[in-house]
């Protein structure tokens, strides 16, 4: 898991966190490694058993009011005990003034004390989303990601197999391109994979013999989207004569990315097969599966019932013949 220093957090401008440093500059190298925060009310009261020092500690009106109502001696003891646990940083919300004792302890212990003008609930939502974006695992996959009827379809396969051409055909049929050639995949809580294009390649697609084209300019903003949850992976394979391929759809294969598994299909490619239509049908079928309807399993159940009925009739026919 990646880490984010408090210095980087303080310098972040695009997320709108609006942070300023009040004390503890010596600890700006401290790192945050989990995308969750903590409201340390009990820790300020002296109970630190369930404290997570690796999380950002958010101090709102309740926490500051409690500190201000403590005697100077009690506040000093509690804060000294709290800060001795190597806390990553404190962030005060609503632009409030921190107690002098907190500023002093943060400076002495080298714990960054930051402040934002946002309300506590607003800031917690903002910082959690920001940390999830920056800290959760990510990777890149060679492939194409397309939004087909709301289903995120990741097309993979060796170079030149026809992934981009298939995606272009899907765009012509009204579906949306997310990323071509290189898909940046991020894991989001609780266990979801999202894909997006690399900054340099956004909206662009490489078509052999044609070159680089801009899907946004050619087909408009309705033909693209920034990111999409990955629901199913489809591998395009070269057709091999004599090789057995799944013909019933009963085999539940999985494709692993970042330790998570998503449904996986293998589609052989050969002249005469409309791969685009097959991928579109695969997306529709995935929607049905998510609704609890599995066509292949239903067909198997019907077939087994029919065979059981035929066996029953056959057995009774034999018994009747023997009685005669």
C-alpha positions in Angstrom: 0.0 0.0 0.0 1.3 3.4 -0.9 2.0 6.1 1.6 1.2 9.9 1.6 3.4 12.3 3.6 1.8 15.1 5.6 3.9 17.5 3.4 2.1 16.2 0.3 -1.2 16.4 2.0 -0.6 20.0 3.0 0.5 20.9 -0.5 -2.6 19.3 -2.1 -4.7 22.0 -3.8 -7.0 20.3 -6.3 -8.9 18.3 -3.6 -10.0 21.6 -2.0 -8.9 20.5 1.5 -7.7 24.0 2.4 -5.1 23.0 4.9 -2.7 25.3 6.8 0.1 24.4 9.1 -0.1 25.7 12.7 2.7 23.7 14.4 4.9 20.6 14.2 6.7 21.4 11.0 9.4 18.9 12.0 6.9 16.0 11.4 5.8 16.9 7.9 7.6 13.7 6.7 5.1 11.5 8.7 3.2 9.2 6.4 -0.5 8.2 6.3 -1.0 4.7 4.9 -4.7 4.0 5.6 -7.7 5.9 3.9 -9.6 6.3 7.2 -9.6 9.0 9.8 -10.3 9.0 13.6 -12.1 11.3 16.0 -10.0 11.0 19.1 -12.5 11.9 21.8 -11.6 9.0 24.2 -7.9 9.5 23.6 -8.1 13.1 24.8 -9.8 11.8 27.9 -6.8 9.5 28.6 -8.1 6.3 27.1 -5.8 5.4 24.2 -6.3 1.6 23.9 -8.3 1.9 20.7 -6.3 4.7 19.2 -4.9 4.3 15.7 -1.9 6.6 15.5 -1.4 5.9 11.8 -4.7 7.6 11.0 -5.3 11.3 10.6 -6.8 12.6 13.9 -9.6 15.1 13.3 -10.5 17.6 16.1 -13.8 19.3 15.9 -15.8 21.5 18.2 -16.5 18.7 20.7 -12.9 17.7 21.1 -11.6 21.3 21.4 -14.4 22.2 23.9 -13.5 19.2 26.0 -9.8 20.2 26.1 -10.7 23.8 27.1 -12.8 22.5 30.0 -10.0 20.4 31.5 -7.6 21.9 34.1 -4.3 22.9 32.6 -2.6 20.0 34.5 -5.0 17.4 33.3 -4.9 18.7 29.7 -1.1 18.5 29.8 -1.0 15.0 31.1 -3.6 13.7 28.5 -2.0 15.5 25.6 1.5 14.3 26.5 0.2 10.7 26.7 -1.6 11.1 23.4 1.2 12.7 21.5 3.7 10.1 22.8 2.0 7.5 20.5 3.6 8.9 17.3 0.4 10.3 15.9 0.6 11.1 12.1 -1.0 14.5 12.4 -3.9 16.5 13.9 -6.4 18.5 11.8 -8.7 21.1 13.3 -11.9 21.8 11.5 -14.1 24.9 11.2 -11.1 27.3 11.3 -11.1 27.1 15.2 -8.2 28.2 17.3 -6.3 25.3 19.0 -5.6 25.3 22.7 -2.1 26.6 23.5 -1.2 23.3 25.2 -2.1 21.4 22.1 0.1 23.7 20.0 3.0 23.3 22.5 2.8 19.5 22.6 2.5 19.2 18.8 5.6 21.4 18.4 7.6 19.5 21.0 6.7 16.0 19.7 7.0 17.0 16.0 3.4 16.2 15.2 2.0 18.4 12.4 -1.0 20.4 13.6 -3.1 21.5 10.6 -6.3 23.5 10.3 -9.1 23.7 7.7 -12.2 26.0 7.4 -14.5 23.1 6.5 -17.1 21.6 8.8 -16.1 18.3 10.4 -18.6 16.2 8.5 -17.7 17.9 5.2 -14.0 17.6 5.7 -14.2 13.9 6.8 -16.0 13.1 3.6 -13.5 15.0 1.5 -10.4 13.6 3.1 -11.7 10.0 3.1 -12.4 10.2 -0.6 -9.1 11.8 -1.3 -7.2 9.2 0.7 -9.0 6.4 -1.0 -8.0 7.8 -4.4 -4.3 8.1 -3.3 -3.7 5.2 -1.0 -5.6 2.2 -2.2 -3.6 -0.2 -4.5 -3.5 0.5 -8.3 -2.0 -1.1 -11.3 -2.1 -0.9 -15.1 -3.5 -3.5 -17.5 -2.8 -3.8 -21.2 -6.3 -3.7 -22.7 -9.3 -1.7 -23.6 -12.1 -0.7 -21.2 -15.6 0.0 -22.6 -18.9 0.8 -20.9 -21.5 -1.5 -22.6 -25.0 -0.9 -21.4 -23.7 0.1 -18.0 -21.4 -2.9 -17.7 -17.7 -2.3 -17.5 -16.1 -4.7 -20.0 -12.3 -5.0 -19.9 -11.0 -6.4 -23.3 -7.6 -8.2 -23.0 -5.6 -10.3 -25.4 -2.3 -10.2 -27.2 -1.3 -7.1 -29.3 -3.0 -7.0 -32.7 -5.8 -9.4 -31.8 -8.4 -6.7 -32.5 -9.3 -5.2 -29.1 -9.3 -1.6 -30.3 -11.3 -2.4 -33.4 -13.9 -4.2 -31.3 -14.1 -1.2 -29.0 -14.4 1.2 -31.9 -17.3 -0.9 -33.3 -18.9 -0.8 -29.9 -18.6 3.0 -29.8 -20.3 3.1 -33.3 -23.2 1.2 -31.8 -23.7 3.8 -29.1 -21.5 2.4 -26.2 -18.7 4.4 -24.5 -15.0 4.2 -24.4 -13.2 4.5 -21.1 -9.6 3.7 -22.0 -7.6 2.2 -24.8 -4.2 0.4 -24.8 -3.4 1.1 -21.1 -6.1 0.9 -18.4 -5.2 2.3 -15.0 -7.0 0.1 -12.4 -7.6 1.2 -8.9 -9.2 -0.8 -6.1 -11.9 1.0 -4.0 -13.5 -0.1 -0.8 -15.0 -2.4 0.0 -13.8 -4.6 -2.9 -14.4 -2.9 -6.3 -12.2 -2.3 -9.3 -12.4 1.0 -11.2 -10.6 1.6 -14.5 -9.7 4.8 -16.2 -7.4 6.0 -19.0 -3.9 7.4 -18.5 -3.7 11.2 -18.6 -1.8 11.2 -21.9 -4.0 8.7 -23.7 -7.4 10.0 -22.6 -10.1 9.8 -25.3 -7.5 8.5 -27.8 -7.4 5.2 -29.6 -4.9 3.5 -31.9 -6.2 1.8 -35.0 -3.6 0.0 -37.1 -3.5 1.4 -40.5 -5.4 4.5 -39.4 -3.3 5.8 -36.6 -4.3 7.7 -33.5 -7.9 9.0 -33.4 -9.7 11.2 -30.8 -13.0 9.5 -29.9 -14.2 12.6 -28.1 -13.7 14.8 -31.1 -15.0 12.3 -33.6 -18.1 11.1 -31.8 -18.7 13.7 -29.0 -18.7 13.5 -25.2 -21.5 10.9 -25.2 -19.1 8.4 -26.6 -16.6 8.6 -23.7 -16.5 8.5 -19.9 -13.8 9.2 -17.4 -13.9 6.0 -15.4 -15.9 2.9 -14.9 -16.3 0.0 -12.5 -14.9 -3.2 -14.1 -17.6 -5.8 -14.1 -16.3 -8.5 -16.5 -13.0 -9.3 -18.4 -13.1 -10.7 -21.9 -10.0 -12.2 -23.5 -9.9 -12.3 -27.3 -8.0 -15.4 -28.5 -6.9 -16.6 -31.9 -9.1 -19.5 -33.0 -7.3 -22.9 -32.9 -8.7 -25.8 -34.9 -9.4 -28.8 -32.8 -9.3 -26.9 -29.5 -12.3 -27.3 -27.2 -14.1 -24.1 -26.2 -16.8 -23.6 -23.6 -20.1 -24.1 -25.4 -22.5 -24.1 -22.5 -21.3 -21.3 -20.3 -21.3 -23.4 -17.1 -17.7 -22.8 -16.4 -17.3 -19.9 -14.0 -13.8 -18.5 -14.8 -12.2 -15.6 -12.9 -9.8 -12.9 -13.8 -7.6 -11.6 -11.0 -6.5 -7.9 -10.6 -5.0 -6.5 -7.3 -6.1 -9.6 -5.4 -9.7 -9.3 -6.5 -11.5 -11.6 -9.0 -14.1 -10.6 -11.6 -16.0 -12.8 -14.1 -13.8 -13.9 -17.1 -14.8 -15.0 -20.6 -12.6 -16.3 -23.4 -13.8 -15.5 -26.9 -12.0 -17.1 -29.9 -11.6 -14.8 -32.9 -11.7 -16.0 -36.5 -13.1 -14.5 -39.8 -16.9 -14.5 -39.9 -17.4 -14.2 -36.2 -19.0 -10.9 -35.1 -16.9 -10.3 -32.0 -18.6 -6.9 -31.3 -22.0 -8.5 -31.1 -20.7 -11.3 -28.9 -19.1 -8.8 -26.5 -22.4 -6.9 -26.4 -24.4 -10.0 -25.6 -21.8 -11.0 -23.0 -22.5 -7.6 -21.3 -26.3 -8.2 -21.4 -25.8 -11.7 -20.0 -23.7 -10.3 -17.2 -26.5 -8.0 -16.3 -28.9 -10.9 -16.1 -26.5 -12.8 -13.9 -26.2 -9.9 -11.5 -30.0 -10.0 -11.3 -29.9 -13.7 -10.4 -30.8 -15.1 -13.8 -28.2 -17.6 -15.2 -29.3 -18.8 -18.6 -26.8 -21.8 -18.8 -27.7 -23.1 -15.3 -31.4 -22.8 -16.1 -30.9 -24.7 -19.3 -29.0 -27.4 -17.4 -31.8 -27.7 -14.8 -34.4 -28.1 -17.6 -32.3 -30.7 -19.4 -31.8 -32.7 -16.2 -35.5 -32.6 -15.4 -36.3 -33.7 -18.9 -33.8 -36.6 -18.7 -35.3 -37.6 -15.3 -38.8 -37.6 -16.8 -37.7 -39.8 -19.8 -35.9 -42.2 -17.5 -39.0 -42.5 -15.3 -41.3 -43.1 -18.3 -38.8 -45.6 -19.7 -38.6 -47.5 -16.4 -42.4 -47.7 -16.2 -42.7 -48.9 -19.8 -40.4 -51.8 -19.1 -42.3 -52.7 -15.9 -45.6 -52.6 -17.9 -44.1 -54.8 -20.6 -42.9 -57.4 -18.0 -46.3 -57.6 -16.4 -47.9 -58.4 -19.7 
